Amino acid sequence: MRYVGRYATTRAKLRDYLARKLRERGWRGDRDPDLDALASRFSELGYVDDAAYALAKSRALTSRGYGRRRVDDKLRMAGVGEEDGAAAREHAALQAIDAAIRFAQRRKIGPFAIGKTAPRAREKAIAAMVRAGHSLGLARVIADLPIGLEVDMNELCERVGT
Protein backbone atom coordinates (compact mmCIF):
# COMPACT_ATOMS: atom_id res chain seq x y z
CA MET A 1 0.00 0.00 0.00
CA ARG A 2 2.80 2.38 0.84
CA TYR A 3 4.38 1.91 -2.62
CA VAL A 4 1.19 2.69 -4.60
CA GLY A 5 0.40 5.56 -2.24
CA ARG A 6 3.77 7.13 -2.80
CA TYR A 7 4.50 6.44 -6.47
CA ALA A 8 2.48 6.60 -9.66
CA THR A 9 2.76 3.11 -11.07
CA THR A 10 1.29 0.51 -13.40
CA ARG A 11 0.13 -3.03 -12.77
CA ALA A 12 3.31 -4.41 -14.35
CA LYS A 13 5.59 -2.18 -12.28
CA LEU A 14 3.66 -3.12 -9.14
CA ARG A 15 4.09 -6.84 -9.93
CA ASP A 16 7.83 -6.33 -10.49
CA TYR A 17 8.14 -4.40 -7.23
CA LEU A 18 6.30 -7.06 -5.25
CA ALA A 19 8.35 -9.86 -6.83
CA ARG A 20 11.57 -8.04 -5.95
CA LYS A 21 10.45 -7.52 -2.35
CA LEU A 22 9.55 -11.21 -2.06
CA ARG A 23 13.02 -12.19 -3.34
CA GLU A 24 14.69 -9.79 -0.91
CA ARG A 25 12.66 -10.70 2.17
CA GLY A 26 11.59 -14.25 1.42
CA TRP A 27 8.18 -15.91 1.54
CA ARG A 28 6.98 -18.42 4.11
CA GLY A 29 3.62 -19.31 2.60
CA ASP A 30 2.68 -22.81 1.39
CA ARG A 31 2.30 -21.61 -2.19
CA ASP A 32 3.58 -18.65 -4.15
CA PRO A 33 1.46 -15.50 -3.92
CA ASP A 34 -0.56 -14.55 -6.99
CA LEU A 35 1.02 -11.21 -7.81
CA ASP A 36 -1.05 -10.77 -10.97
CA ALA A 37 -4.28 -11.09 -8.97
CA LEU A 38 -3.01 -8.67 -6.36
CA ALA A 39 -2.03 -6.09 -8.99
CA SER A 40 -5.40 -6.54 -10.71
CA ARG A 41 -7.19 -6.05 -7.40
CA PHE A 42 -5.29 -2.83 -6.77
CA SER A 43 -6.34 -1.71 -10.25
CA GLU A 44 -10.00 -2.58 -9.59
CA LEU A 45 -9.92 -0.56 -6.38
CA GLY A 46 -8.45 2.41 -8.25
CA TYR A 47 -5.07 2.43 -6.50
CA VAL A 48 -3.33 1.70 -9.80
CA ASP A 49 -4.53 3.13 -13.11
CA ASP A 50 -2.44 2.29 -16.16
CA ALA A 51 -4.31 4.69 -18.47
CA ALA A 52 -3.90 7.64 -16.10
CA TYR A 53 -0.24 6.78 -15.57
CA ALA A 54 0.33 6.61 -19.33
CA LEU A 55 -1.34 9.95 -20.00
CA ALA A 56 0.57 11.65 -17.19
CA LYS A 57 3.84 10.18 -18.48
CA SER A 58 3.04 11.36 -22.02
CA ARG A 59 2.26 14.87 -20.81
CA ALA A 60 5.43 15.03 -18.74
CA LEU A 61 7.68 13.81 -21.53
CA THR A 62 6.20 15.98 -24.28
CA SER A 63 6.33 19.05 -22.04
CA ARG A 64 10.06 18.39 -21.63
CA GLY A 65 10.48 18.13 -25.40
CA TYR A 66 10.52 14.37 -25.97
CA GLY A 67 8.86 12.82 -29.01
CA ARG A 68 6.36 10.09 -29.75
CA ARG A 69 8.88 7.29 -29.98
CA ARG A 70 10.36 8.13 -26.57
CA VAL A 71 6.85 8.15 -25.08
CA ASP A 72 6.14 4.75 -26.65
CA ASP A 73 9.39 3.36 -25.24
CA LYS A 74 8.65 4.61 -21.73
CA LEU A 75 5.12 3.20 -21.81
CA ARG A 76 6.38 -0.15 -23.07
CA MET A 77 9.01 -0.29 -20.31
CA ALA A 78 6.31 0.49 -17.72
CA GLY A 79 4.18 -2.38 -19.02
CA VAL A 80 1.31 -0.23 -20.29
CA GLY A 81 -0.83 -2.11 -22.80
CA GLU A 82 -2.05 -0.80 -26.14
CA GLU A 83 -5.56 -0.06 -24.91
CA ASP A 84 -4.44 1.73 -21.74
CA GLY A 85 -1.83 3.72 -23.62
CA ALA A 86 -4.01 4.82 -26.55
CA ALA A 87 -4.85 8.26 -25.13
CA ALA A 88 -1.22 8.84 -24.17
CA ARG A 89 0.02 7.92 -27.63
CA GLU A 90 -2.59 10.17 -29.23
CA HIS A 91 -1.51 13.02 -26.97
CA ALA A 92 2.13 12.49 -27.95
CA ALA A 93 1.20 12.48 -31.64
CA LEU A 94 -0.75 15.72 -31.31
CA GLN A 95 2.10 17.37 -29.41
CA ALA A 96 4.90 16.08 -31.66
CA ILE A 97 5.82 19.39 -33.29
CA ASP A 98 5.44 21.46 -30.11
CA ALA A 99 7.62 18.97 -28.25
CA ALA A 100 10.25 19.09 -30.99
CA ILE A 101 10.31 22.89 -30.82
CA ARG A 102 10.70 22.76 -27.03
CA PHE A 103 13.57 20.30 -27.41
CA ALA A 104 15.22 22.49 -30.05
CA GLN A 105 14.89 25.54 -27.79
CA ARG A 106 16.38 23.70 -24.83
CA ARG A 107 19.29 22.31 -26.85
CA LYS A 108 19.80 25.44 -28.99
CA ILE A 109 19.09 23.69 -32.30
CA GLY A 110 18.08 25.28 -35.61
CA PRO A 111 16.48 28.70 -35.18
CA PHE A 112 17.47 28.75 -31.51
CA ALA A 113 21.19 28.16 -32.13
CA ILE A 114 23.72 30.73 -31.06
CA GLY A 115 25.97 31.63 -33.95
CA LYS A 116 26.50 29.71 -37.16
CA THR A 117 26.45 25.94 -36.82
CA ALA A 118 28.95 23.69 -38.56
CA PRO A 119 27.72 20.73 -40.64
CA ARG A 120 29.02 18.31 -38.00
CA ALA A 121 27.11 20.18 -35.28
CA ARG A 122 23.98 20.03 -37.42
CA GLU A 123 24.29 16.25 -37.72
CA LYS A 124 24.81 15.94 -33.96
CA ALA A 125 21.74 18.09 -33.34
CA ILE A 126 19.64 15.92 -35.65
CA ALA A 127 20.93 12.79 -33.92
CA ALA A 128 20.01 14.25 -30.52
CA MET A 129 16.49 14.99 -31.72
CA VAL A 130 16.07 11.48 -33.10
CA ARG A 131 17.33 9.97 -29.82
CA ALA A 132 14.77 12.16 -28.02
CA GLY A 133 12.04 10.38 -29.99
CA HIS A 134 11.40 12.77 -32.87
CA SER A 135 11.17 11.66 -36.48
CA LEU A 136 14.19 12.11 -38.72
CA GLY A 137 12.22 14.33 -41.10
CA LEU A 138 11.06 16.67 -38.35
CA ALA A 139 14.56 16.83 -36.87
CA ARG A 140 16.05 17.76 -40.25
CA VAL A 141 13.45 20.44 -40.92
CA ILE A 142 14.00 22.08 -37.52
CA ALA A 143 17.81 21.84 -37.73
CA ASP A 144 17.74 23.48 -41.17
CA LEU A 145 15.68 26.50 -40.08
CA PRO A 146 17.69 29.73 -40.15
CA ILE A 147 19.00 31.07 -36.86
CA GLY A 148 16.69 33.63 -35.28
CA LEU A 149 13.69 32.71 -37.45
CA GLU A 150 10.30 33.05 -35.78
CA VAL A 151 8.85 29.54 -36.07
CA ASP A 152 5.48 29.40 -37.84
CA MET A 153 3.78 26.24 -36.59
CA ASN A 154 1.47 25.97 -39.62
CA GLU A 155 4.34 26.22 -42.08
CA LEU A 156 6.33 23.71 -40.06
CA CYS A 157 3.40 21.27 -40.09
CA GLU A 158 3.15 21.59 -43.89
CA ARG A 159 6.90 21.04 -44.35
CA VAL A 160 6.90 17.95 -42.15
CA GLY A 161 3.66 16.61 -43.59
CA THR A 162 1.59 16.25 -40.42
N, C-alpha and C positions, 0 to 999 in steps of 0.2 A: 504494500500500500504506500509505503513511504517513497518508493521509486516512482510510481505513477503520479503521486501527488507533487513530486518535485520536478520531474522532467516530462516534457512533451515526448511521447513515444508512440510506437506502433505495436501491433500484436507480435510481429516477428522480432522486434527489438526486445520486447518484454520477455518472450520465450528464451531468447539468447541470454538475457540477463539472469533469468531464473535458473537456466541450465548452468551458467557459470557459477552462480552462488551455491548450487547443489554440489558441483565439483569441488569448490573451495571448502565448503563446510561439511560435506557428507550428507548421507540420507540413511535413516534407520528404519524406514518403512518396509513392509513385506514386499511391496511391489513399487515400481517406479511411478512417480507422480505424473499425471497427465497434464503436461505443460500447455499443450494446445487447447485443452478444455478450459484451463484456468485463464489463459489469455483471451479466449473467446468469451468467457464469463465477464471478464473485466470490460470487454468491448460492449457486451449487452447492457451492462450497468452504466455505460457512458464514461468510464474512467479512461478508456483508450479509444481514440477515434482516428482511424487511419486517414480518412478523407480530410478531416480538419488539419491533421498533422501535415499532410501533403500540400494542402493549399497554403498553410502558414510557411512551410519550407520554400514553396515556389515564390511567394511574395517576398520573403527575406532574401533569397538569392537574386531575384530579378532587381530588387531595389539596390543591391550591391553591385549590379552590372553583369551578372552571370547569365548565360544564354540557356536556350531550351535543352540542349544536350547535357549540360551540367545539371540542370534540374532533373532530367530523366535519370541520370546516373545516381544522384543523391537519393531519389525515390526508390530506385531499384535496390540500392545498398540498404535502405531502411526497411525493405520488404513490403513496400506498398504495392498492391495489386493494380491491374489495369483499371478496373472499375473505380476503386477508391482514389486513384490518381488522375482520373479524367479531367476534373475541374482544375487541378493544379497544372496539368500539361496544357490545357487550353489557356490558362492565365499566362503561362510562360510564352506560349505562341503569340498571344496578343501583345505582350510586352517586349517582344524580341528586339525591336529596333530601339525602343527607349532604353532597354538594358544595355544594348551595345553602345549607345551614345554615352550613357553613364560610365561604362567601362573605359571608353576612349577618353573621357574627361579625366577620370581618375589616373589613368596611365599616360596622359598627355600624348595621345595618338591622333593623327590626321589633323583636323582643324584646331585641335587643342594643343598641338605640339609647340614647343618653344624653339624657335629658330628652324632653319632648314634641316630636314632629315635626310640622312644618307640612305642609299638603296638597301644596305645591309640592315639599318635600323628599321626601315619600312618592313622588311621581311620578318624581323624579330617582333615587330608590333602586330603584324598579321598572325604570326604563330601564337602570340600571347592571347589574342582574341579568340582564335580557334580553340586553344586549350581551355579558355573560359566558357566554352560551350556555344560560341557563335558560329554561324555558317561561314565557309570560306568566302563566298561571294559578298556577304555583308561586310566581313572584315576587310576585304580588298577595297570595296567602295568607300568605307570610312577612312581607311589609311590613305587613300588617294585624294581625299578632299583637301583643298588648299588651306594652308595655315590661316587662321583668323576668320574663316568663312562662317557666317551665321547659318546654322544647319536648318534647312527646310525639311520638315518631317515628310511632307507629301512628296516632294521631289525624291527624297531618299527612298521612300516606299516604292516609287515607280522605278527607280534605278535598280533596286534589289529584286523587284518583282513580287512583292507581297501585298 
